[in-house]
Amino acid sequence: MCQTWEREDVGFESIQSRARDLANKPYVAPNRDSLPAWMNDLSYDQYRDIRFNPTQALWAAEKLPFRAMFFHPGYLFREPVTLNEFTSTHQQQIRLSEAFFNYGPLISKHGDLPADGGFAGFRLHAPINNPDYFDELAVFQGASYWRALGKNQRYGISSRGLAVNTGVEGSPEEFPNFREFWLRKPEEKHTQAVVYALLDGPSYSGAYQFKISPGNATIVDVKAVLFARSEVKRLGIAPMSSMFWFGENSRRRFDDFRPEVHDSDGLAIRTGTGERLWRPISNDTGKVDFSSFDMEKCDGFGLLQRDRSFTNYEDAEAAYQMRPSLWIEPTSDWGPGRVTLMEIPTTNELSDNTVALWEPANTPKPGDRIEFSYRQHWTTDADPSQADGHVVATRTGVHDWQKEQRTIAVEFAGNGLNQQSETALTPLVQAVGPGAEKVKIQGVTVQSLPEGRWRVAFQVAPSAEGGKLADVGPVELRCCLKRGENFLTETWAYRITP
């Protein structure tokens, strides 16, 4: 199942050299017809009936701190990737073999495996929740996607290596592929799993290094070097994808027994100036929405799942309260740019419809080399941006007897708010940007709530006499709590639409 160990220099520099060589050649797309027909024709249920045999896990026999299991090619995964195992001095390719897999009853007969076939990806396992059991730690499967888990977490949000022309009208989005992986064989004392990856796509090739540290929050340190083949309209660094169907802020209601359904409920940002922002995700407009937050320096951003109570979801199977947040901290100088949020309308929970990414102010030119690094926190912490006073709920509605104004309630919590009084807190609420003059903010109040929450409530109405909110158009709102000149909370940033 593995080739003989070969002596070879395996490291980030060698992967980077291969990525540079790829960029200097015309792009060659993976052959989606390279698999035999029986693999390509697998149905969803048949593909799920092919399961990895845990006794064949890489490193299981040696009782090392990590194990690796592999995904069978076929079904939607028709572009096999090469997997290698390496040490400080040697490497060997892992060969596709029937011995790795158990074929269930839905696969009554199958053909031969291709002699030079690769895999559809792999997953890493480590003892996270119990020292005697190897839980799933991270999965790399499909294009350049990966997901990770910390203690008591369930898979939800996804990450990927690169986003190219995401949401650009008139330019198809590109999905570069991780063509080859190198998995470091761990030693008994290792607390990090190390993986290298070679990325290739029409506009970019690149080398990636992943250092994965399991724990209550699993940390993934990512280092990447990219080589630009061609200029693109939007380059997304550290992109992530998640699902938001509806939440407590939703105006569109769906015929569903659950109060909320989402993997993430908002975008958190920490700018280089120290400002913290919170943008609740919405699925109300029925069209693709973009929001961009420009800054000279980014200290962090991520799509978070702040609602952690089962009663927010009432779904024992999906367990949305256990889905991780993904918080990104740059560990190199990214320069100026913007955090971009894309919200795609959806009528179900079956696919990701929310994307967040970092977009550099200057798009690289063909021939450019781009290097960056960042740290991922796969966490259930409600406040990874360390704002202390942070938004825990957004509620909105229109009363029949006040149809031309919208009531909004923003709820905050945090240690710095626990000892405050209503008279000491000053709510700051304002409309900003284009269209701000078309609305007026009125009836602003601040109120103490149970469980240490503070609510700022207000109404938004047309500024013109006899005007209608439906005619105002999108308006950006901001809200926070202050004591004197001191800001005690992050800034709630929200867009109201007709």
N, C-alpha and C positions, 0 to 999 in steps of 0.2 A: 504493500500500500504506500510505501515511501521509497524514494530512490536512495541509493547509497549516499551517505554524507559526503559532500564536496567541500573542499577547502576554498573559501571565498570570502572576500571582505564584504560583510553585510553591515550596512549602517546607513544613516540618513544621507550622507554625502553620495553614496553609490546610487541610491534611489533617485536623488536629485539629478545626478548625471544622466540617468536613463530618461527622466522626464525632459531634460534639455534636448536630448537626442530626438525624442518624439516631436517636440515643438519645431525642430528644424526640418521636419519632413511633412508632406501633405497628410492630413488626417485620414485614417482608414477606419471606417466604422466597424464595430464587431459584427461578425457573421451570425445573424439570428437563425440561419438555417443549418448551423453546424451540428445540431443535435439530431439524433434519429427521430423519426416520426412519432414513435410511441411516447417519447418524452414531450414533444411539442404538443401532442394531442391530449395530454392529461387534463382532466377536469379539475375544478377546485377541490372537490371531495376526494378524488383520487390522489391528488398531490398531497393533501393532508394525511392520507393513509400511508405515506412513506415516512417512516420515523427513524431517527438516528438511534443506533444501538448504544446505550450509555456505557456498556462494558468496553466499547471500542474508542471511547473518548481519548483524545491526545493527552498524554501525561497521567491518565488515571491510574495506570499500573504502578507508577513511581511515587504516588501519594504526594504530589507537589501542590502548591497553594492555588493553582489555577488549572482548569481543564478546558479543552476546546472540542466542540462538536460541529458538524458540517451539514449544510443544506444541499439536498439533492437538486440537480438541475432539471428544468422542465417547467411545464405550465406557463406562467408569465415570465419565468426566469430563464430566458433562452440564450443569454450571453454569459457563458461560463467564465468564472474568474479562476486564476491560478493561485493556489495556496502553497506557501513554503513554511517550513520550520527552520529556525536558525539559532545558533549559539554565538559566542564571541568569535569563534574561528571557523565554523562550518555552517552549511545550509543543505537542506534536502527538500525536494518537491514532494508534496503529498498527493498521491494518485487516487483518482476516483475508483472505488471498489464496492462491490455488493456487500462485502463483510461489514461495512460501516452502517448498513441500513436494514431495517425490518420492513418488508413489503406486506401491507395489510391485505385483507380479503378483496378490497376493491381493485387491487393490482393482481388479478388472478394469473396473468401471464405478461411477461415483459421481455423485450429484446435485450441484446447485449449492450453493455456500457461501452461508450467510445474509449478506445485505448488512451487517447490523449485528452480526454474530457476533463474539464475543471468542475468547480462546484458553483452553487448559487449563492454562496456566502458562508458565514460561520457565526457561531456564538461562543462567548466565553462564560465560564461558570466559576463561582467561588463561594465559600461559606459566608453568606451575608447575614441570614436570619438565624442560623443554627450552625454551630461549629462542626456538626457531623453530617451536614447536607450541603451539596454544591448547588446553589441557586443560580439562575440565569443572571449574569452580570451585564453583558452587552451583546448586541446583535448587529452585525454588518451584513445587510442583504438588500440588493436592488440599487442600481445606479451608484450614487455615493452616499447613501443613507446609512445612518446607524442610530441606535437607541441604547440607553443604559438605565440601570436600576440601582437604587439604594435600598436600605433596610425598609421592609414593609411597604414596598412600592409595587405598582402595577404598570405595565407598559401603556404609554399614552403618546406624549409629544415625541417628534422625530427630529433629528439633526441631519445635515448633509454637508458634504465637503465644500460645495460651491453652488451658487445660484446665478444663472446666466440668462439675462433678458426676462426675468420673472415679471409678468404683468405688463410687458411693453407691447403696446398696440402695434400691429403690423410686423412684429418680429417674433418668430416662434421661439418659445423657451427651449433652451438646451439643457440636457441632463447628462453631464459628464459621468463617466463610469470609473469606479475603482477596478482596474484591470487585473491587478495582482497584489497579494498581501504577503507579508512576512511576519510570522508569529514567533516571538522570542520564547525559547524554552525556559521556563522559570526555574529558579533554584529554591530550596526550602526556605531561605530567609527572605525571599522577595515579597514585597507588599504591593508591588505595581505589576500589572501586565503591560507589555510593550508590543505594539503592532506598528509596522510600516505599511504604507499603501502607495501604489502608483496610480495616479489619476490621468485620464485622457478623455478629451472631448473635441468637438469641432473648433472651439476658440481657445481652449486652454489645456495644457498638460501640467502635471504637478506632482510633488512628493509630499507625503503626509507622515507625521509621527504622532502616535497616540500613546500616552502613558495613563493607564486606567487604575485608579485606586479605589477599591470598594470600601463602603462604610455606611453610616447612617445617611449621609449624603455621599453619593459616589462622585469622585472628581475625575475628570478627563482633561489632561493637558494636551493641547493640540498645537503642533508646529507644522507650518506649511510653506512651501516655496512653489510659486506658480510661474509659468512661462506663457506669455500671450502669443497666440498665433495670429489673431485678428482682433480688431476693435469691436466691442459690443456696446449696446446702449445702456445696459444696467448690469453691473457686477455686484453680486451679493456675497459679503464675507460673513462667516459664522451663521448661515441661514438655519432657520428652524420652522417646522410646520406642525400645526396643531388643529384641533377641532373645537368649534363653538357653534352649538345649535341654538340654545336659548338659555337665559339666566334671569336673575331677579330684575335686571335692567331692561329686559326685552319688552317691546311694545307689540311685536308680532307673537301671538300665542299659537301653539300647536296642540293638536288633540293627542295629548300624551299624559300618562298618569304621574310622571315625575315632575317635581318642581323645577329642576334645572338639568341640563345635559350639556356637558362640555369637558374637554381635557384641560383647557386653560381658560381663565376668565379675564385676563388683562395683560397689558404690556407695561413692564416697569423699566425705567431708564434712570441712570445716574450719570449726569454730565460731568465734564472736567471741572466745572465751576462749583460743584457740590450740590447743584439742584437735583432733586428727585422728582420724577414724573410718574403718574399712573394713568394709563389710558384703558378704560374698560372696553372689552371687545363687544361688538354689536353685530346683529344679523337682521337689521330692521329695514334697510333701504331697498332691498331687492336688486341691487347692482353692485359691481365690484367697487370697493372704496379703497383709496390710498390715503395714508397719513404719514407725513415725514417730519422729523424733528432734527433740525440742523444744529450742529455744534462744532466747536473747534477741537474738542477732545471728548472722547467717550470713556467713561470709567466703568460702564457696565450696562447691559440690557438683557431682557429675557421675557418670555411668555410664562406667566405664573398661574398656578392653580391655588387661589387663596381660600376658597370655600373648602373646609376640611371636615365638615360634619356630615354624617350619613344622611341626616334629615334634609340636607340641601338637595339630595339626589334621589333617595329612596330606591336605589338600584343595587341589590345585593350581588348581582352577577357582574355588572360592569365595574362596580366599586370606583366610581369617579373620584371619590374623596381620597383615594390612594394613588392617583396619577401624579407623577412628579412634575414639578416646575423645572424649567431649564434657565439657569442664570449664567450669563457670559461675562467674564472679566478679561479685557485685553491684557496681555503680558508683554506686548511690544508696542511701539508707537504706531498707531493706526493713522495719525494725522487727522485733518478735518474731514467731515462728511456728515452723514445723517443716518439715523435709525428709521427704517421704512417699515410700515405695517400695511399689509394687504389683507382685506377682508372680503371673502367671496360668499355670496348668498347661497344658502343651502336649505333644503326642506327635510333633512334627515341627519343622522349621526354617522353615516357610513364612510365618510372620507374627510380628509383634512381640508379645511377651507380658510385657514388663517396662516399667514406667513410673516415672519419678522426677520430682518437682516440688517447688516451694516453696509451702507453704500458709500464708498470713498468719493470725496469731492472731485477728484481727478481720475477719470477712467483710464486704465492703462492702455498704452499704444502697442501695436504689434512689435514683438521683439523684446518687450519689457520683462524684467524679472521682478516679481512681487514676493516679499517675504513677510509673514505675520505669524503671531502666536496668540493663544488665548486659553483661558481655563474655563471649563464647563462645570457647573454645579447641578447635578441631578438631585433635587432636594424637595422636601416637604415644608421647609421653612417658609413662613408667610411673608417674611421681610428680608430676602437676601440682599436687597439694595441698601440695607441698614439705614432706612429712613426714620426708624422708630415710629413716629406717628404715620400710620399708613392707612390707605383706604381698604375697608373690608366689605363695603356694599354700595351699590349704586341703584337707586330706585327712582322711577319716573312714571308719571301718569297725567291724564287730563280728566277733569271732572265735567259732568254734563252741564252743570250750572256755571262753569267757567271755561267754556270751550276755547277761548282765545288766549289762554295762558297755560303753560305746562308747569306742573309742580315737580321739582327734583329734590331728592334727599340723598346726601352723601354721608356715609358713616365712616368714622375714623376710630382707630385704636392704637395704643402704644404706651410704653412705660412712662414717657414724658407727659402723657395726658392724665395719668391716674390720679395725681394729686391736685389737679386744676379745679377751678370753680367756673360756673357759667359766666359770672361777671368778669373773670380774668381773661377769658378767651375772646378773641376777635376773629370773626369769620371774614375772609377776603374772597369775594365772588365777583367775577368780571367776565364780560365778553371781549374777545380779542380777534384781531385780524379782519379780513374782508367780511363785510356784512355786520360787524359789531354794532354799528350805529343804528341798525334796523330793529334792534331789540332793546328792551329794558329789563333790568334785574330788580325785583321787588320782593318785599316780605321776607327778608333774610333773617333767619333765627338760628340759634345754636342751643342744643338740648342734650342733657346727659341721659344716657340709656343704660339699661342693665348690661352686665357682663363687661363693663369698662369701655363701652362704646360712646362716641359723641356723634351727634347728627347735626349737620348743617342742612337746613331746608330753605328753599327759595322758589320763586316763580319767575318764569321767563315769558314775557309778553311782547307783542309788536310795539315799537316805539311810536309809530304813527297812529293817530286817533282813528279808530274804526278799522285798523289793519288786522290781517289774519296771519297767524303763524305759518299757515300753509304757503303763503306768498313770500315768506322771508328768505327761504333757502337755507343751506347749511350754515351754521354759526358755531364757532369754537368757544367753549366756556372753560374757565379756570376757577378752581376753588381750593382753599387751604385754610388752616387755622394758625393764628398768631397769638403771642402774648407780648404786648408792647411791640418792639421792633424785631422780636425773635420769631422765626418760623418754627412751629412745633410739628408740622406734618409735611409729607410730600405734597406735591401739587396734583390735584385731580384734573385731568385734561379730557374733555368730552366734546363730542360733536352732536348737536341736535339737528335733525333734518325734518322736513315737512312731513 
